[in-house]
Amino acid sequence: MAKTCQKCHMTLEKDIEDCMCLPEGHTCADCAYFRNCTAMGTVRVEGQKVCDWYPIRFRKDRARCFLRYLEQEQKAIEQAIKEAGDKSDKRYLANLLDGHKKRNEIILKEFAKVFGLEG
């Protein structure tokens, strides 16, 4: 009897390498081929966690993953500010957030230079 992936429910011919699930914590938007797939219309849902290409073609786009990490980090600080009860905590977190925003702005400018996105 053939094995079935518990996540994507695909019948596995060989072993786990047949599975179309993306690595844990990643979506199609983290893949180096994301632009190609969206241009061809193969990405059906934003945040998709299963590759539509067989065999799976997922290749981690390190730059895109890093930028997503920066965004998540900033959101976490903003959430901490909302939840902080003490005014001194809020002030500390607000200063931390300002520092992160400035750092992220510098990083994004450098990315734009490297990838020719300046405009």
Biopython code that builds the backbone (N, CA, C, O; Angstrom):
import numpy as np
from Bio.PDB.StructureBuilder import StructureBuilder

atoms = [
    (1, "MET", "N", (0.837, -1.189, 0.000)),
    (1, "MET", "CA", (0.000, 0.000, 0.000)),
    (1, "MET", "C", (0.880, 1.251, 0.000)),
    (1, "MET", "O", (1.877, 1.311, 0.720)),
    (2, "ALA", "N", (0.518, 2.227, -0.791)),
    (2, "ALA", "CA", (1.312, 3.451, -0.928)),
    (2, "ALA", "C", (1.169, 4.341, 0.304)),
    (2, "ALA", "O", (0.121, 4.377, 0.948)),
    (3, "LYS", "N", (2.238, 5.052, 0.610)),
    (3, "LYS", "CA", (2.220, 6.004, 1.721)),
    (3, "LYS", "C", (1.543, 7.293, 1.271)),
    (3, "LYS", "O", (1.521, 7.603, 0.080)),
    (4, "THR", "N", (0.990, 8.045, 2.223)),
    (4, "THR", "CA", (0.357, 9.328, 1.939)),
    (4, "THR", "C", (0.922, 10.369, 2.895)),
    (4, "THR", "O", (1.083, 10.110, 4.088)),
    (5, "CYS", "N", (1.221, 11.554, 2.357)),
    (5, "CYS", "CA", (1.706, 12.655, 3.189)),
    (5, "CYS", "C", (0.565, 13.137, 4.083)),
    (5, "CYS", "O", (-0.557, 13.338, 3.617)),
    (6, "GLN", "N", (0.859, 13.319, 5.362)),
    (6, "GLN", "CA", (-0.160, 13.761, 6.317)),
    (6, "GLN", "C", (-0.564, 15.217, 6.101)),
    (6, "GLN", "O", (-1.672, 15.607, 6.470)),
    (7, "LYS", "N", (0.324, 16.036, 5.504)),
    (7, "LYS", "CA", (0.030, 17.466, 5.326)),
    (7, "LYS", "C", (-0.680, 17.752, 4.006)),
    (7, "LYS", "O", (-1.735, 18.387, 3.989)),
    (8, "CYS", "N", (-0.093, 17.279, 2.887)),
    (8, "CYS", "CA", (-0.666, 17.620, 1.572)),
    (8, "CYS", "C", (-1.525, 16.488, 1.001)),
    (8, "CYS", "O", (-2.162, 16.664, -0.037)),
    (9, "HIS", "N", (-1.550, 15.327, 1.670)),
    (9, "HIS", "CA", (-2.349, 14.168, 1.280)),
    (9, "HIS", "C", (-1.973, 13.603, -0.087)),
    (9, "HIS", "O", (-2.780, 12.944, -0.743)),
    (10, "MET", "N", (-0.730, 13.873, -0.505)),
    (10, "MET", "CA", (-0.248, 13.350, -1.777)),
    (10, "MET", "C", (0.216, 11.908, -1.591)),
    (10, "MET", "O", (0.823, 11.572, -0.575)),
    (11, "THR", "N", (-0.069, 11.069, -2.566)),
    (11, "THR", "CA", (0.416, 9.696, -2.534)),
    (11, "THR", "C", (1.903, 9.729, -2.852)),
    (11, "THR", "O", (2.315, 10.283, -3.871)),
    (12, "LEU", "N", (2.698, 9.141, -1.985)),
    (12, "LEU", "CA", (4.150, 9.166, -2.143)),
    (12, "LEU", "C", (4.612, 7.910, -2.870)),
    (12, "LEU", "O", (4.452, 6.793, -2.378)),
    (13, "GLU", "N", (5.184, 8.116, -4.043)),
    (13, "GLU", "CA", (5.661, 6.993, -4.850)),
    (13, "GLU", "C", (6.932, 6.401, -4.246)),
    (13, "GLU", "O", (7.032, 5.189, -4.056)),
    (14, "LYS", "N", (7.898, 7.266, -3.948)),
    (14, "LYS", "CA", (9.191, 6.801, -3.439)),
    (14, "LYS", "C", (9.221, 6.936, -1.927)),
    (14, "LYS", "O", (9.023, 5.969, -1.191)),
    (15, "ASP", "N", (9.471, 8.143, -1.489)),
    (15, "ASP", "CA", (9.586, 8.403, -0.057)),
    (15, "ASP", "C", (9.225, 9.864, 0.147)),
    (15, "ASP", "O", (8.485, 10.435, -0.653)),
    (16, "ILE", "N", (9.736, 10.475, 1.205)),
    (16, "ILE", "CA", (9.362, 11.851, 1.549)),
    (16, "ILE", "C", (9.746, 12.862, 0.466)),
    (16, "ILE", "O", (9.142, 13.934, 0.411)),
    (17, "GLU", "N", (10.732, 12.566, -0.403)),
    (17, "GLU", "CA", (11.110, 13.548, -1.428)),
    (17, "GLU", "C", (10.016, 13.781, -2.460)),
    (17, "GLU", "O", (10.078, 14.753, -3.212)),
    (18, "ASP", "N", (9.018, 12.911, -2.509)),
    (18, "ASP", "CA", (7.880, 13.116, -3.401)),
    (18, "ASP", "C", (6.901, 14.158, -2.876)),
    (18, "ASP", "O", (6.125, 14.732, -3.640)),
    (19, "CYS", "N", (6.941, 14.398, -1.576)),
    (19, "CYS", "CA", (5.983, 15.295, -0.947)),
    (19, "CYS", "C", (6.115, 16.708, -1.506)),
    (19, "CYS", "O", (7.220, 17.163, -1.803)),
    (20, "MET", "N", (4.992, 17.395, -1.647)),
    (20, "MET", "CA", (4.968, 18.737, -2.220)),
    (20, "MET", "C", (4.906, 19.837, -1.160)),
    (20, "MET", "O", (4.802, 21.016, -1.500)),
    (21, "CYS", "N", (4.968, 19.463, 0.123)),
    (21, "CYS", "CA", (4.922, 20.444, 1.212)),
    (21, "CYS", "C", (6.206, 21.266, 1.247)),
    (21, "CYS", "O", (7.303, 20.745, 1.044)),
    (22, "LEU", "N", (6.047, 22.548, 1.506)),
    (22, "LEU", "CA", (7.209, 23.418, 1.648)),
    (22, "LEU", "C", (7.828, 23.207, 3.021)),
    (22, "LEU", "O", (7.159, 22.722, 3.934)),
    (23, "PRO", "N", (9.108, 23.568, 3.177)),
    (23, "PRO", "CA", (9.729, 23.425, 4.498)),
    (23, "PRO", "C", (8.936, 24.179, 5.566)),
    (23, "PRO", "O", (8.310, 25.201, 5.283)),
    (24, "GLU", "N", (8.971, 23.670, 6.777)),
    (24, "GLU", "CA", (8.238, 24.244, 7.910)),
    (24, "GLU", "C", (8.507, 25.742, 8.035)),
    (24, "GLU", "O", (9.662, 26.169, 8.017)),
    (25, "GLY", "N", (7.448, 26.539, 8.161)),
    (25, "GLY", "CA", (7.584, 27.980, 8.360)),
    (25, "GLY", "C", (7.742, 28.791, 7.086)),
    (25, "GLY", "O", (7.927, 30.006, 7.152)),
    (26, "HIS", "N", (7.674, 28.145, 5.928)),
    (26, "HIS", "CA", (7.843, 28.858, 4.658)),
    (26, "HIS", "C", (6.567, 28.804, 3.825)),
    (26, "HIS", "O", (5.757, 27.885, 3.954)),
    (27, "THR", "N", (6.408, 29.813, 2.965)),
    (27, "THR", "CA", (5.305, 29.848, 2.008)),
    (27, "THR", "C", (5.890, 30.040, 0.623)),
    (27, "THR", "O", (7.101, 30.205, 0.470)),
    (28, "CYS", "N", (5.037, 30.020, -0.380)),
    (28, "CYS", "CA", (5.499, 30.232, -1.757)),
    (28, "CYS", "C", (6.261, 31.549, -1.904)),
    (28, "CYS", "O", (7.201, 31.643, -2.693)),
    (29, "ALA", "N", (5.853, 32.559, -1.141)),
    (29, "ALA", "CA", (6.495, 33.874, -1.246)),
    (29, "ALA", "C", (7.961, 33.837, -0.830)),
    (29, "ALA", "O", (8.703, 34.769, -1.140)),
    (30, "ASP", "N", (8.398, 32.787, -0.139)),
    (30, "ASP", "CA", (9.797, 32.655, 0.279)),
    (30, "ASP", "C", (10.659, 31.967, -0.765)),
    (30, "ASP", "O", (11.864, 31.814, -0.564)),
    (31, "CYS", "N", (10.073, 31.556, -1.861)),
    (31, "CYS", "CA", (10.776, 30.787, -2.884)),
    (31, "CYS", "C", (11.407, 31.704, -3.940)),
    (31, "CYS", "O", (10.854, 32.742, -4.304)),
    (32, "ALA", "N", (12.580, 31.284, -4.415)),
    (32, "ALA", "CA", (13.281, 32.042, -5.456)),
    (32, "ALA", "C", (12.485, 32.081, -6.765)),
    (32, "ALA", "O", (12.689, 32.978, -7.583)),
    (33, "TYR", "N", (11.582, 31.117, -6.970)),
    (33, "TYR", "CA", (10.780, 31.052, -8.199)),
    (33, "TYR", "C", (9.413, 31.711, -8.068)),
    (33, "TYR", "O", (8.590, 31.607, -8.978)),
    (34, "PHE", "N", (9.161, 32.378, -6.966)),
    (34, "PHE", "CA", (7.839, 32.947, -6.684)),
    (34, "PHE", "C", (7.341, 33.844, -7.818)),
    (34, "PHE", "O", (6.190, 33.723, -8.238)),
    (35, "ARG", "N", (8.188, 34.734, -8.314)),
    (35, "ARG", "CA", (7.753, 35.650, -9.399)),
    (35, "ARG", "C", (7.345, 34.879, -10.651)),
    (35, "ARG", "O", (6.364, 35.230, -11.307)),
    (36, "ASN", "N", (8.098, 33.828, -10.983)),
    (36, "ASN", "CA", (7.759, 33.024, -12.159)),
    (36, "ASN", "C", (6.396, 32.354, -11.985)),
    (36, "ASN", "O", (5.571, 32.349, -12.899)),
    (37, "CYS", "N", (6.175, 31.791, -10.803)),
    (37, "CYS", "CA", (4.912, 31.088, -10.544)),
    (37, "CYS", "C", (3.717, 32.040, -10.567)),
    (37, "CYS", "O", (2.659, 31.698, -11.096)),
    (38, "THR", "N", (3.884, 33.235, -9.992)),
    (38, "THR", "CA", (2.764, 34.180, -10.012)),
    (38, "THR", "C", (2.510, 34.683, -11.434)),
    (38, "THR", "O", (1.363, 34.912, -11.816)),
    (39, "ALA", "N", (3.567, 34.852, -12.207)),
    (39, "ALA", "CA", (3.402, 35.296, -13.595)),
    (39, "ALA", "C", (2.647, 34.254, -14.424)),
    (39, "ALA", "O", (1.869, 34.610, -15.309)),
    (40, "MET", "N", (2.876, 32.977, -14.142)),
    (40, "MET", "CA", (2.194, 31.898, -14.870)),
    (40, "MET", "C", (0.839, 31.546, -14.260)),
    (40, "MET", "O", (0.077, 30.768, -14.834)),
    (41, "GLY", "N", (0.545, 32.122, -13.099)),
    (41, "GLY", "CA", (-0.740, 31.879, -12.462)),
    (41, "GLY", "C", (-0.823, 30.574, -11.700)),
    (41, "GLY", "O", (-1.923, 30.087, -11.436)),
    (42, "THR", "N", (0.314, 29.994, -11.339)),
    (42, "THR", "CA", (0.277, 28.721, -10.627)),
    (42, "THR", "C", (0.136, 28.884, -9.116)),
    (42, "THR", "O", (-0.231, 27.930, -8.430)),
    (43, "VAL", "N", (0.417, 30.067, -8.587)),
    (43, "VAL", "CA", (0.206, 30.296, -7.155)),
    (43, "VAL", "C", (-1.259, 30.669, -6.986)),
    (43, "VAL", "O", (-1.700, 31.731, -7.425)),
    (44, "ARG", "N", (-2.004, 29.776, -6.343)),
    (44, "ARG", "CA", (-3.450, 29.965, -6.232)),
    (44, "ARG", "C", (-3.848, 30.836, -5.051)),
    (44, "ARG", "O", (-4.807, 31.603, -5.132)),
    (45, "VAL", "N", (-3.098, 30.713, -3.937)),
    (45, "VAL", "CA", (-3.476, 31.375, -2.701)),
    (45, "VAL", "C", (-2.248, 32.052, -2.094)),
    (45, "VAL", "O", (-1.168, 31.463, -2.056)),
    (46, "GLU", "N", (-2.412, 33.280, -1.623)),
    (46, "GLU", "CA", (-1.337, 33.973, -0.916)),
    (46, "GLU", "C", (-0.976, 33.160, 0.327)),
    (46, "GLU", "O", (-1.856, 32.772, 1.096)),
    (47, "GLY", "N", (0.293, 32.910, 0.517)),
    (47, "GLY", "CA", (0.721, 32.152, 1.690)),
    (47, "GLY", "C", (0.618, 30.648, 1.524)),
    (47, "GLY", "O", (0.614, 29.907, 2.508)),
    (48, "GLN", "N", (0.537, 30.201, 0.298)),
    (48, "GLN", "CA", (0.421, 28.770, 0.004)),
    (48, "GLN", "C", (1.610, 28.003, 0.582)),
    (48, "GLN", "O", (2.745, 28.473, 0.504)),
    (49, "LYS", "N", (1.361, 26.832, 1.159)),
    (49, "LYS", "CA", (2.411, 26.043, 1.807)),
    (49, "LYS", "C", (2.693, 24.730, 1.091)),
    (49, "LYS", "O", (3.385, 23.862, 1.622)),
    (50, "VAL", "N", (2.155, 24.589, -0.116)),
    (50, "VAL", "CA", (2.373, 23.397, -0.937)),
    (50, "VAL", "C", (2.786, 23.862, -2.322)),
    (50, "VAL", "O", (2.172, 24.767, -2.888)),
    (51, "CYS", "N", (3.832, 23.243, -2.870)),
    (51, "CYS", "CA", (4.316, 23.608, -4.202)),
    (51, "CYS", "C", (3.426, 22.959, -5.265)),
    (51, "CYS", "O", (3.035, 21.800, -5.126)),
    (52, "ASP", "N", (3.108, 23.707, -6.322)),
    (52, "ASP", "CA", (2.279, 23.172, -7.401)),
    (52, "ASP", "C", (3.102, 22.488, -8.492)),
    (52, "ASP", "O", (2.539, 21.893, -9.411)),
    (53, "TRP", "N", (4.413, 22.568, -8.399)),
    (53, "TRP", "CA", (5.282, 21.941, -9.393)),
    (53, "TRP", "C", (5.716, 20.568, -8.906)),
    (53, "TRP", "O", (6.050, 20.394, -7.734)),
    (54, "TYR", "N", (5.710, 19.597, -9.805)),
    (54, "TYR", "CA", (6.214, 18.275, -9.450)),
    (54, "TYR", "C", (7.417, 17.956, -10.314)),
    (54, "TYR", "O", (7.333, 18.108, -11.533)),
    (55, "PRO", "N", (8.512, 17.529, -9.757)),
    (55, "PRO", "CA", (8.782, 17.472, -8.327)),
    (55, "PRO", "C", (8.924, 18.880, -7.747)),
    (55, "PRO", "O", (9.109, 19.849, -8.483)),
    (56, "ILE", "N", (8.837, 18.977, -6.446)),
    (56, "ILE", "CA", (8.881, 20.268, -5.759)),
    (56, "ILE", "C", (10.100, 21.070, -6.218)),
    (56, "ILE", "O", (11.201, 20.532, -6.336)),
    (57, "ARG", "N", (9.887, 22.367, -6.475)),
    (57, "ARG", "CA", (10.958, 23.228, -6.969)),
    (57, "ARG", "C", (11.374, 24.290, -5.941)),
    (57, "ARG", "O", (12.154, 25.185, -6.264)),
    (58, "PHE", "N", (10.869, 24.198, -4.728)),
    (58, "PHE", "CA", (11.136, 25.232, -3.726)),
    (58, "PHE", "C", (12.637, 25.431, -3.502)),
    (58, "PHE", "O", (13.372, 24.489, -3.205)),
    (59, "ARG", "N", (13.066, 26.691, -3.654)),
    (59, "ARG", "CA", (14.432, 27.111, -3.329)),
    (59, "ARG", "C", (14.310, 28.383, -2.519)),
    (59, "ARG", "O", (13.761, 29.380, -2.989)),
    (60, "LYS", "N", (14.818, 28.346, -1.313)),
    (60, "LYS", "CA", (14.685, 29.473, -0.390)),
    (60, "LYS", "C", (15.343, 30.733, -0.960)),
    (60, "LYS", "O", (16.518, 30.724, -1.326)),
    (61, "ASP", "N", (14.564, 31.812, -1.026)),
    (61, "ASP", "CA", (15.075, 33.123, -1.437)),
    (61, "ASP", "C", (15.516, 33.827, -0.158)),
    (61, "ASP", "O", (14.692, 34.376, 0.574)),
    (62, "ARG", "N", (16.806, 33.808, 0.100)),
    (62, "ARG", "CA", (17.323, 34.317, 1.371)),
    (62, "ARG", "C", (17.001, 35.791, 1.585)),
    (62, "ARG", "O", (16.675, 36.200, 2.700)),
    (63, "ALA", "N", (17.087, 36.577, 0.543)),
    (63, "ALA", "CA", (16.805, 38.017, 0.676)),
    (63, "ALA", "C", (15.357, 38.247, 1.084)),
    (63, "ALA", "O", (15.082, 39.035, 1.989)),
    (64, "ARG", "N", (14.432, 37.564, 0.422)),
    (64, "ARG", "CA", (13.008, 37.733, 0.729)),
    (64, "ARG", "C", (12.695, 37.249, 2.152)),
    (64, "ARG", "O", (11.901, 37.871, 2.858)),
    (65, "CYS", "N", (13.316, 36.147, 2.568)),
    (65, "CYS", "CA", (13.097, 35.636, 3.924)),
    (65, "CYS", "C", (13.632, 36.615, 4.962)),
    (65, "CYS", "O", (13.021, 36.809, 6.013)),
    (66, "PHE", "N", (14.771, 37.230, 4.667)),
    (66, "PHE", "CA", (15.351, 38.197, 5.602)),
    (66, "PHE", "C", (14.448, 39.416, 5.739)),
    (66, "PHE", "O", (14.228, 39.901, 6.849)),
    (67, "LEU", "N", (13.928, 39.913, 4.632)),
    (67, "LEU", "CA", (13.032, 41.070, 4.676)),
    (67, "LEU", "C", (11.751, 40.734, 5.436)),
    (67, "LEU", "O", (11.227, 41.573, 6.169)),
    (68, "ARG", "N", (11.251, 39.530, 5.269)),
    (68, "ARG", "CA", (10.053, 39.115, 6.008)),
    (68, "ARG", "C", (10.350, 39.043, 7.507)),
    (68, "ARG", "O", (9.507, 39.390, 8.336)),
    (69, "TYR", "N", (11.560, 38.588, 7.841)),
    (69, "TYR", "CA", (11.965, 38.542, 9.249)),
    (69, "TYR", "C", (11.970, 39.945, 9.853)),
    (69, "TYR", "O", (11.487, 40.141, 10.968)),
    (70, "LEU", "N", (12.515, 40.926, 9.118)),
    (70, "LEU", "CA", (12.541, 42.305, 9.616)),
    (70, "LEU", "C", (11.131, 42.815, 9.876)),
    (70, "LEU", "O", (10.873, 43.476, 10.882)),
    (71, "GLU", "N", (10.227, 42.502, 8.963)),
    (71, "GLU", "CA", (8.830, 42.930, 9.098)),
    (71, "GLU", "C", (8.181, 42.288, 10.326)),
    (71, "GLU", "O", (7.482, 42.964, 11.081)),
    (72, "GLN", "N", (8.405, 41.004, 10.528)),
    (72, "GLN", "CA", (7.831, 40.306, 11.679)),
    (72, "GLN", "C", (8.400, 40.841, 12.986)),
    (72, "GLN", "O", (7.682, 40.969, 13.977)),
    (73, "GLU", "N", (9.689, 41.152, 12.983)),
    (73, "GLU", "CA", (10.344, 41.702, 14.171)),
    (73, "GLU", "C", (9.707, 43.034, 14.561)),
    (73, "GLU", "O", (9.434, 43.282, 15.735)),
    (74, "GLN", "N", (9.476, 43.884, 13.569)),
    (74, "GLN", "CA", (8.867, 45.193, 13.810)),
    (74, "GLN", "C", (7.441, 45.035, 14.340)),
    (74, "GLN", "O", (7.039, 45.753, 15.255)),
    (75, "LYS", "N", (6.678, 44.107, 13.775)),
    (75, "LYS", "CA", (5.312, 43.871, 14.240)),
    (75, "LYS", "C", (5.296, 43.368, 15.681)),
    (75, "LYS", "O", (4.408, 43.721, 16.456)),
    (76, "ALA", "N", (6.280, 42.543, 16.036)),
    (76, "ALA", "CA", (6.357, 42.025, 17.406)),
    (76, "ALA", "C", (6.605, 43.159, 18.397)),
    (76, "ALA", "O", (6.027, 43.170, 19.484)),
    (77, "ILE", "N", (7.456, 44.106, 18.031)),
    (77, "ILE", "CA", (7.726, 45.247, 18.915)),
    (77, "ILE", "C", (6.476, 46.116, 19.041)),
    (77, "ILE", "O", (6.147, 46.574, 20.136)),
    (78, "GLU", "N", (5.774, 46.347, 17.919)),
    (78, "GLU", "CA", (4.540, 47.133, 17.956)),
    (78, "GLU", "C", (3.501, 46.462, 18.849)),
    (78, "GLU", "O", (2.786, 47.144, 19.584)),
    (79, "GLN", "N", (3.409, 45.137, 18.794)),
    (79, "GLN", "CA", (2.473, 44.403, 19.647)),
    (79, "GLN", "C", (2.871, 44.526, 21.115)),
    (79, "GLN", "O", (2.008, 44.676, 21.980)),
    (80, "ALA", "N", (4.165, 44.465, 21.400)),
    (80, "ALA", "CA", (4.653, 44.596, 22.780)),
    (80, "ALA", "C", (4.327, 45.975, 23.340)),
    (80, "ALA", "O", (4.018, 46.107, 24.524)),
    (81, "ILE", "N", (4.395, 47.010, 22.489)),
    (81, "ILE", "CA", (4.044, 48.366, 22.923)),
    (81, "ILE", "C", (2.571, 48.418, 23.327)),
    (81, "ILE", "O", (2.222, 49.020, 24.343)),
    (82, "LYS", "N", (1.708, 47.786, 22.528)),
    (82, "LYS", "CA", (0.270, 47.774, 22.833)),
    (82, "LYS", "C", (-0.016, 47.075, 24.159)),
    (82, "LYS", "O", (-0.905, 47.478, 24.910)),
    (83, "GLU", "N", (0.755, 46.018, 24.434)),
    (83, "GLU", "CA", (0.498, 45.220, 25.627)),
    (83, "GLU", "C", (1.202, 45.739, 26.877)),
    (83, "GLU", "O", (0.860, 45.336, 27.989)),
    (84, "ALA", "N", (2.178, 46.625, 26.709)),
    (84, "ALA", "CA", (2.934, 47.130, 27.861)),
    (84, "ALA", "C", (2.046, 48.016, 28.727)),
    (84, "ALA", "O", (1.339, 48.886, 28.217)),
    (85, "GLY", "N", (2.088, 47.794, 30.020)),
    (85, "GLY", "CA", (1.265, 48.578, 30.940)),
    (85, "GLY", "C", (2.008, 49.769, 31.509)),
    (85, "GLY", "O", (1.422, 50.836, 31.690)),
    (86, "ASP", "N", (3.263, 49.604, 31.788)),
    (86, "ASP", "CA", (4.075, 50.636, 32.412)),
    (86, "ASP", "C", (4.530, 51.659, 31.367)),
    (86, "ASP", "O", (4.961, 51.288, 30.276)),
    (87, "LYS", "N", (4.432, 52.946, 31.708)),
    (87, "LYS", "CA", (4.824, 54.000, 30.771)),
    (87, "LYS", "C", (6.303, 53.909, 30.406)),
    (87, "LYS", "O", (6.676, 54.152, 29.258)),
    (88, "SER", "N", (7.151, 53.560, 31.382)),
    (88, "SER", "CA", (8.585, 53.467, 31.076)),
    (88, "SER", "C", (8.852, 52.318, 30.106)),
    (88, "SER", "O", (9.734, 52.420, 29.253)),
    (89, "ASP", "N", (8.087, 51.215, 30.232)),
    (89, "ASP", "CA", (8.219, 50.109, 29.275)),
    (89, "ASP", "C", (7.813, 50.557, 27.880)),
    (89, "ASP", "O", (8.485, 50.252, 26.894)),
    (90, "LYS", "N", (6.702, 51.286, 27.809)),
    (90, "LYS", "CA", (6.233, 51.774, 26.507)),
    (90, "LYS", "C", (7.264, 52.706, 25.872)),
    (90, "LYS", "O", (7.521, 52.634, 24.671)),
    (91, "ARG", "N", (7.847, 53.576, 26.686)),
    (91, "ARG", "CA", (8.849, 54.519, 26.183)),
    (91, "ARG", "C", (10.069, 53.753, 25.664)),
    (91, "ARG", "O", (10.585, 54.058, 24.589)),
    (92, "TYR", "N", (10.526, 52.761, 26.429)),
    (92, "TYR", "CA", (11.665, 51.935, 26.016)),
    (92, "TYR", "C", (11.369, 51.225, 24.697)),
    (92, "TYR", "O", (12.194, 51.237, 23.783)),
    (93, "LEU", "N", (10.188, 50.605, 24.600)),
    (93, "LEU", "CA", (9.815, 49.875, 23.398)),
    (93, "LEU", "C", (9.635, 50.810, 22.202)),
    (93, "LEU", "O", (9.973, 50.449, 21.075)),
    (94, "ALA", "N", (9.104, 52.003, 22.443)),
    (94, "ALA", "CA", (8.945, 52.975, 21.356)),
    (94, "ALA", "C", (10.316, 53.389, 20.815)),
    (94, "ALA", "O", (10.494, 53.521, 19.604)),
    (95, "ASN", "N", (11.279, 53.592, 21.712)),
    (95, "ASN", "CA", (12.645, 53.924, 21.264)),
    (95, "ASN", "C", (13.259, 52.757, 20.493)),
    (95, "ASN", "O", (13.933, 52.958, 19.482)),
    (96, "LEU", "N", (13.022, 51.546, 20.973)),
    (96, "LEU", "CA", (13.510, 50.354, 20.287)),
    (96, "LEU", "C", (12.907, 50.255, 18.892)),
    (96, "LEU", "O", (13.605, 49.944, 17.926)),
    (97, "LEU", "N", (11.608, 50.522, 18.791)),
    (97, "LEU", "CA", (10.924, 50.475, 17.497)),
    (97, "LEU", "C", (11.491, 51.522, 16.548)),
    (97, "LEU", "O", (11.712, 51.229, 15.373)),
    (98, "ASP", "N", (11.727, 52.729, 17.031)),
    (98, "ASP", "CA", (12.319, 53.771, 16.182)),
    (98, "ASP", "C", (13.678, 53.336, 15.644)),
    (98, "ASP", "O", (13.989, 53.543, 14.471)),
    (99, "GLY", "N", (14.481, 52.730, 16.514)),
    (99, "GLY", "CA", (15.789, 52.233, 16.089)),
    (99, "GLY", "C", (15.672, 51.162, 15.023)),
    (99, "GLY", "O", (16.434, 51.154, 14.056)),
    (100, "HIS", "N", (14.718, 50.255, 15.197)),
    (100, "HIS", "CA", (14.501, 49.196, 14.205)),
    (100, "HIS", "C", (14.027, 49.770, 12.879)),
    (100, "HIS", "O", (14.471, 49.331, 11.817)),
    (101, "LYS", "N", (13.137, 50.740, 12.932)),
    (101, "LYS", "CA", (12.645, 51.347, 11.689)),
    (101, "LYS", "C", (13.777, 52.023, 10.922)),
    (101, "LYS", "O", (13.866, 51.903, 9.700)),
    (102, "LYS", "N", (14.642, 52.736, 11.648)),
    (102, "LYS", "CA", (15.780, 53.399, 10.991)),
    (102, "LYS", "C", (16.728, 52.373, 10.389)),
    (102, "LYS", "O", (17.196, 52.534, 9.262)),
    (103, "ARG", "N", (17.012, 51.302, 11.155)),
    (103, "ARG", "CA", (17.899, 50.245, 10.653)),
    (103, "ARG", "C", (17.291, 49.594, 9.411)),
    (103, "ARG", "O", (17.982, 49.378, 8.416)),
    (104, "ASN", "N", (16.004, 49.285, 9.474)),
    (104, "ASN", "CA", (15.335, 48.638, 8.346)),
    (104, "ASN", "C", (15.337, 49.529, 7.109)),
    (104, "ASN", "O", (15.484, 49.037, 5.990)),
    (105, "GLU", "N", (15.176, 50.818, 7.301)),
    (105, "GLU", "CA", (15.198, 51.760, 6.185)),
    (105, "GLU", "C", (16.559, 51.722, 5.484)),
    (105, "GLU", "O", (16.632, 51.727, 4.256)),
    (106, "ILE", "N", (17.624, 51.685, 6.266)),
    (106, "ILE", "CA", (18.981, 51.616, 5.698)),
    (106, "ILE", "C", (19.160, 50.301, 4.940)),
    (106, "ILE", "O", (19.699, 50.286, 3.833)),
    (107, "ILE", "N", (18.707, 49.203, 5.539)),
    (107, "ILE", "CA", (18.830, 47.898, 4.897)),
    (107, "ILE", "C", (18.060, 47.870, 3.580)),
    (107, "ILE", "O", (18.565, 47.366, 2.577)),
    (108, "LEU", "N", (16.844, 48.407, 3.577)),
    (108, "LEU", "CA", (16.033, 48.413, 2.357)),
    (108, "LEU", "C", (16.680, 49.251, 1.252)),
    (108, "LEU", "O", (16.606, 48.888, 0.078)),
    (109, "LYS", "N", (17.305, 50.355, 1.615)),
    (109, "LYS", "CA", (18.009, 51.174, 0.612)),
    (109, "LYS", "C", (19.164, 50.391, 0.001)),
    (109, "LYS", "O", (19.388, 50.448, -1.208)),
    (110, "GLU", "N", (19.899, 49.659, 0.842)),
    (110, "GLU", "CA", (21.015, 48.850, 0.342)),
    (110, "GLU", "C", (20.515, 47.724, -0.562)),
    (110, "GLU", "O", (21.125, 47.439, -1.592)),
    (111, "PHE", "N", (19.410, 47.085, -0.181)),
    (111, "PHE", "CA", (18.810, 46.052, -1.029)),
    (111, "PHE", "C", (18.434, 46.650, -2.389)),
    (111, "PHE", "O", (18.667, 46.033, -3.428)),
    (112, "ALA", "N", (17.861, 47.833, -2.376)),
    (112, "ALA", "CA", (17.446, 48.481, -3.622)),
    (112, "ALA", "C", (18.653, 48.722, -4.533)),
    (112, "ALA", "O", (18.567, 48.544, -5.748)),
    (113, "LYS", "N", (19.762, 49.125, -3.942)),
    (113, "LYS", "CA", (20.987, 49.347, -4.731)),
    (113, "LYS", "C", (21.478, 48.043, -5.329)),
    (113, "LYS", "O", (21.764, 47.961, -6.524)),
    (114, "VAL", "N", (21.572, 47.013, -4.476)),
    (114, "VAL", "CA", (22.113, 45.727, -4.913)),
    (114, "VAL", "C", (21.255, 45.090, -5.999)),
    (114, "VAL", "O", (21.790, 44.532, -6.957)),
    (115, "PHE", "N", (19.929, 45.166, -5.865)),
    (115, "PHE", "CA", (19.042, 44.513, -6.809)),
    (115, "PHE", "C", (18.531, 45.439, -7.906)),
    (115, "PHE", "O", (17.654, 45.059, -8.681)),
    (116, "GLY", "N", (19.081, 46.663, -7.976)),
    (116, "GLY", "CA", (18.706, 47.594, -9.032)),
    (116, "GLY", "C", (17.280, 48.056, -8.974)),
    (116, "GLY", "O", (16.642, 48.230, -10.012)),
    (117, "LEU", "N", (16.756, 48.261, -7.766)),
    (117, "LEU", "CA", (15.355, 48.667, -7.593)),
    (117, "LEU", "C", (15.211, 50.134, -7.300)),
    (117, "LEU", "O", (14.117, 50.597, -6.975)),
    (118, "GLU", "N", (16.298, 50.881, -7.407)),
    (118, "GLU", "CA", (16.219, 52.314, -7.114)),
    (118, "GLU", "C", (15.411, 52.986, -8.200)),
    (118, "GLU", "O", (15.518, 52.650, -9.380)),
    (119, "GLY", "N", (14.615, 53.926, -7.788)),
    (119, "GLY", "CA", (13.786, 54.553, -8.797)),
    (119, "GLY", "C", (13.417, 55.865, -8.377)),
    (119, "GLY", "O", (12.709, 56.568, -9.098)),
]
sb = StructureBuilder()
sb.init_structure("model")
sb.init_model(0)
sb.init_chain("A")
sb.init_seg("    ")
for serial, (resi, resn, name, xyz) in enumerate(atoms, 1):
    if name == "N":
        sb.init_residue(resn, " ", resi, " ")
    sb.init_atom(name, np.array(xyz, "f"), 0.0, 1.0, " ", f" {name:<3s}", serial, name[0])
structure = sb.get_structure()
